Amino acid sequence: MHAFDPGYAHAPYAALVGDYPGPETYPPREFRVEWGPIFHRGRLDGSARVLVIGQDPAGHEAITRRILVGTAGRRFQGFLHRLGIDTSYVLINTYLYSVYGQQAGNAHAKDRDIARYRHRWLDTLVTHNEIEAVISLGGLANTCFHTWRSDPHSAPYDGAYAHILHPTFPDSAAASGTDFKAAMRRLTTNWNSALTALSADVTPDVQRPLDLYGEALTSSDLAVIPEADLPAGLPSWMRSDEPWAARKGANSQEKRATIEVRIPEDERPF
């Protein structure tokens, strides 16, 4: 039997996904609204104990219709594994739509119209789950969390909180001129501190000795996305450690409109 995510057919999530904001809230010049909203990944059955806030969906996510399934997702899945959390998590993003340029993401970090719908998700998740910890991935997600907590109408939450570097921090830092190895050491040091702190607050699915990272993430640190996190019928290579989706195009408009999907060579039947 294949496990799969049953989706949003039941309350209260059916109402949430039926009432999502579009271009009237997310300016098309700054968000790829044409690819549609991507809501979450993980448990919506009341069993989540860890709530994760990411940034925005990328190409892999546009195809699978679930967030954090690419490189960032696989790296962070490994973090959850070290925490002893294999299934009891739910993830949402700061933005429903892919950001078109990092400047746009920063410009809308405290956008009240965007936050209004996001707060409905956060309120619903902490109300319908026994959330023990919230983890934010990167600066935008950290702003998202604190914007939510500063809203006097937000649902109560008194669990743990950890703001960690985004899983792709070493890559973005290197692109800006920072030494990649140094950036990777900064990431693993930051993640180790969070693991140590959170291990005292989070009830694990599987009790494991706390295993901290070395100076760099290795291929073994990239966990496979569970089949149960994705819609029914998606092929296993969409959960693999290999990149299979990339934005392609001869110019910015073509690249915005095109995601090339290629089955990894070792996943092809012949």
C-alpha positions as CSV (number, residue, x, y, z in Angstrom):
1,M,0.0,0.0,0.0
2,H,1.2,3.5,-0.9
3,A,0.8,6.2,1.7
4,F,-0.3,9.6,0.5
5,D,-1.5,13.0,1.8
6,P,-5.3,13.1,1.7
7,G,-5.4,16.8,1.1
8,Y,-7.8,19.5,2.3
9,A,-11.2,18.0,2.0
10,H,-12.1,18.1,5.7
11,A,-12.7,21.0,8.1
12,P,-11.2,23.4,9.0
13,Y,-8.7,23.2,6.1
14,A,-11.3,22.9,3.3
15,A,-12.5,26.4,4.2
16,L,-9.0,27.8,4.3
17,V,-7.9,26.5,0.9
18,G,-11.3,27.6,-0.6
19,D,-10.7,31.2,0.4
20,Y,-7.1,31.9,-0.5
21,P,-5.9,35.3,-1.7
22,G,-4.7,35.9,-5.3
23,P,-3.3,38.7,-7.4
24,E,-5.3,41.3,-5.5
25,T,-3.1,40.5,-2.4
26,Y,0.1,39.2,-4.1
27,P,1.3,41.6,-6.8
28,P,2.1,39.6,-10.0
29,R,5.1,41.7,-10.6
30,E,6.6,40.4,-7.4
31,F,5.1,36.9,-7.0
32,R,4.7,34.1,-9.5
33,V,0.9,33.9,-8.9
34,E,0.4,32.2,-12.3
35,W,1.7,28.9,-10.7
36,G,-1.0,28.9,-8.1
37,P,-0.9,28.8,-4.3
38,I,1.0,26.0,-2.5
39,F,-0.3,25.6,1.0
40,H,1.6,23.2,3.2
41,R,3.3,19.9,3.8
42,G,2.8,17.4,6.6
43,R,0.1,16.4,9.0
44,L,-3.4,18.0,9.1
45,D,-4.9,15.3,11.3
46,G,-4.2,16.9,14.7
47,S,-1.0,14.9,15.3
48,A,1.6,17.6,14.5
49,R,3.8,18.6,17.4
50,V,6.3,20.7,15.4
51,L,5.2,23.6,13.3
52,V,7.7,24.9,10.7
53,I,7.6,28.2,8.8
54,G,9.5,28.3,5.5
55,Q,9.9,31.1,3.0
56,D,8.2,30.5,-0.4
57,P,7.7,27.7,-2.9
58,A,10.3,26.9,-5.7
59,G,10.1,24.9,-8.9
60,H,9.9,21.5,-7.2
61,E,7.1,22.7,-5.1
62,A,5.1,24.0,-8.0
63,I,5.0,20.5,-9.5
64,T,4.3,18.5,-6.4
65,R,1.9,21.0,-4.9
66,R,3.5,20.7,-1.5
67,I,6.2,22.9,0.1
68,L,9.8,22.2,1.0
69,V,10.4,19.2,-1.2
70,G,13.5,20.4,-3.0
71,T,17.1,20.8,-1.6
72,A,15.9,23.0,1.3
73,G,13.2,20.5,2.2
74,R,15.5,17.5,2.1
75,R,18.1,19.2,4.2
76,F,15.5,20.2,6.8
77,Q,13.9,16.8,6.7
78,G,17.3,15.5,8.0
79,F,17.1,18.1,10.8
80,L,13.7,16.8,11.9
81,H,15.0,13.3,11.8
82,R,17.8,14.2,14.2
83,L,15.2,15.7,16.4
84,G,13.4,12.4,16.5
85,I,10.5,13.8,14.4
86,D,9.6,11.5,11.5
87,T,5.9,12.3,11.0
88,S,4.5,14.7,13.7
89,Y,5.2,17.9,11.8
90,V,3.4,20.4,9.7
91,L,5.1,23.0,7.4
92,I,3.7,26.2,5.9
93,N,5.5,29.1,4.1
94,T,5.7,32.8,4.7
95,Y,4.3,33.3,1.2
96,L,1.7,31.2,-0.7
97,Y,3.4,32.0,-4.0
98,S,6.9,32.0,-5.3
99,V,8.7,35.3,-4.8
100,Y,9.9,36.9,-8.0
101,G,13.1,38.4,-6.7
102,Q,14.4,38.5,-3.1
103,Q,13.8,42.2,-2.9
104,A,10.0,41.6,-3.2
105,G,10.2,39.1,-0.4
106,N,11.7,41.6,1.9
107,A,9.3,44.4,0.8
108,H,6.3,42.3,1.8
109,A,7.7,40.8,5.0
110,K,5.2,42.8,7.1
111,D,2.4,43.2,4.5
112,R,-0.8,43.2,6.5
113,D,-3.0,41.8,3.7
114,I,-0.7,38.8,3.1
115,A,-0.3,38.3,6.9
116,R,-4.1,38.2,7.4
117,Y,-4.6,34.9,5.6
118,R,-1.3,33.4,6.9
119,H,-2.4,34.1,10.4
120,R,-5.6,32.1,9.8
121,W,-3.4,29.1,9.0
122,L,-1.2,29.6,12.0
123,D,-4.1,30.1,14.3
124,T,-5.8,27.0,12.9
125,L,-2.7,24.9,13.2
126,V,-1.9,25.7,16.9
127,T,-5.6,25.4,17.8
128,H,-6.1,21.9,16.2
129,N,-2.7,20.4,17.2
130,E,-0.6,20.1,20.3
131,I,2.3,22.2,19.0
132,E,5.3,22.0,21.2
133,A,7.7,24.0,19.1
134,V,7.7,26.4,16.1
135,I,10.8,26.5,13.9
136,S,11.3,29.3,11.4
137,L,13.7,28.9,8.5
138,G,15.4,32.2,7.6
139,G,14.8,35.8,8.2
140,L,11.5,36.2,6.4
141,A,10.0,33.3,8.4
142,N,11.3,34.8,11.6
143,T,9.5,38.1,10.8
144,C,6.4,36.0,9.9
145,F,6.4,34.4,13.4
146,H,6.9,37.6,15.3
147,T,4.3,39.4,13.2
148,W,1.8,36.7,14.1
149,R,2.7,36.7,17.8
150,S,2.4,40.5,18.0
151,D,-1.2,40.4,16.6
152,P,-3.5,40.7,19.6
153,H,-6.1,38.5,17.8
154,S,-3.8,35.6,17.3
155,A,-4.5,32.2,18.9
156,P,-2.5,31.6,22.1
157,Y,0.8,29.8,21.8
158,D,3.3,29.2,24.7
159,G,5.5,26.5,23.3
160,A,9.2,26.7,22.3
161,Y,10.5,28.7,19.4
162,A,13.7,28.4,17.3
163,H,14.8,30.7,14.5
164,I,17.4,28.9,12.4
165,L,19.3,29.7,9.2
166,H,17.5,28.7,6.0
167,P,18.6,25.4,4.7
168,T,20.0,27.0,1.5
169,F,21.9,29.7,3.4
170,P,25.4,28.4,2.4
171,D,24.4,28.4,-1.3
172,S,23.0,32.0,-1.2
173,A,25.9,33.2,0.9
174,A,28.4,31.8,-1.5
175,A,26.5,33.4,-4.4
176,S,27.1,36.7,-2.7
177,G,30.8,36.1,-2.3
178,T,31.1,34.4,1.1
179,D,33.3,31.3,1.4
180,F,31.0,28.3,1.0
181,K,32.8,26.2,3.6
182,A,32.6,29.0,6.1
183,A,28.9,29.5,5.4
184,M,28.3,25.8,5.8
185,R,30.1,25.7,9.2
186,R,27.9,28.6,10.3
187,L,24.8,26.7,9.2
188,T,25.7,23.5,11.0
189,T,26.8,25.4,14.2
190,N,23.5,27.2,14.2
191,W,21.5,24.0,13.6
192,N,23.3,22.2,16.3
193,S,22.5,24.9,18.8
194,A,18.8,24.7,17.8
195,L,18.8,20.9,18.0
196,T,20.3,21.0,21.5
197,A,17.7,23.5,22.7
198,L,14.7,21.9,21.0
199,S,15.5,18.4,22.2
200,A,14.4,19.4,25.7
201,D,11.0,20.7,24.5
202,V,9.9,18.3,21.7
203,T,8.5,14.8,22.3
204,P,10.1,12.6,19.7
205,D,8.3,10.1,17.5
206,V,11.4,7.9,17.8
207,Q,13.8,8.3,20.7
208,R,17.3,8.7,19.3
209,P,20.6,9.9,20.8
210,L,21.2,13.5,19.9
211,D,23.4,13.3,16.9
212,L,24.9,16.7,16.0
213,Y,26.1,17.8,12.6
214,G,29.8,18.1,11.6
215,E,31.3,21.1,9.8
216,A,29.3,20.5,6.6
217,L,26.1,18.8,5.4
218,T,26.8,15.6,3.6
219,S,24.7,13.6,1.2
220,S,23.6,11.4,4.1
221,D,22.2,14.5,5.8
222,L,19.6,14.9,3.0
223,A,16.6,12.9,4.0
224,V,14.0,11.6,1.5
225,I,10.7,13.4,1.6
226,P,8.1,10.8,3.0
227,E,5.6,9.4,0.5
228,A,2.8,10.3,2.9
229,D,3.6,14.0,2.6
230,L,2.6,14.2,-1.1
231,P,-0.6,13.8,-3.2
232,A,-1.5,10.3,-4.3
233,G,0.3,8.8,-7.3
234,L,3.4,11.1,-7.5
235,P,6.4,9.0,-8.5
236,S,9.1,8.2,-6.0
237,W,11.8,10.2,-7.9
238,M,10.0,13.4,-7.0
239,R,11.0,12.7,-3.4
240,S,14.6,11.7,-4.2
241,D,17.8,13.5,-3.3
242,E,18.4,14.4,-6.9
243,P,17.3,17.7,-8.5
244,W,14.7,17.1,-11.1
245,A,13.0,20.5,-11.7
246,A,14.6,23.7,-12.8
247,R,13.4,27.0,-14.2
248,K,14.5,27.4,-17.9
249,G,14.2,30.1,-20.5
250,A,16.1,32.3,-22.9
251,N,14.9,35.4,-21.1
252,S,13.3,36.3,-17.8
253,Q,9.7,36.0,-19.0
254,E,10.4,32.5,-20.5
255,K,12.2,31.4,-17.4
256,R,9.3,32.6,-15.3
257,A,6.9,30.6,-17.4
258,T,8.8,27.4,-17.7
259,I,9.8,24.7,-15.3
260,E,11.7,21.8,-16.9
261,V,11.1,18.4,-15.3
262,R,13.6,15.6,-16.0
263,I,13.5,12.2,-14.5
264,P,16.9,11.4,-12.9
265,E,18.9,9.0,-15.0
266,D,19.0,6.3,-12.3
267,E,15.3,6.5,-11.9
268,R,14.5,5.7,-15.6
269,P,13.1,2.3,-16.4
270,F,15.4,1.8,-19.4
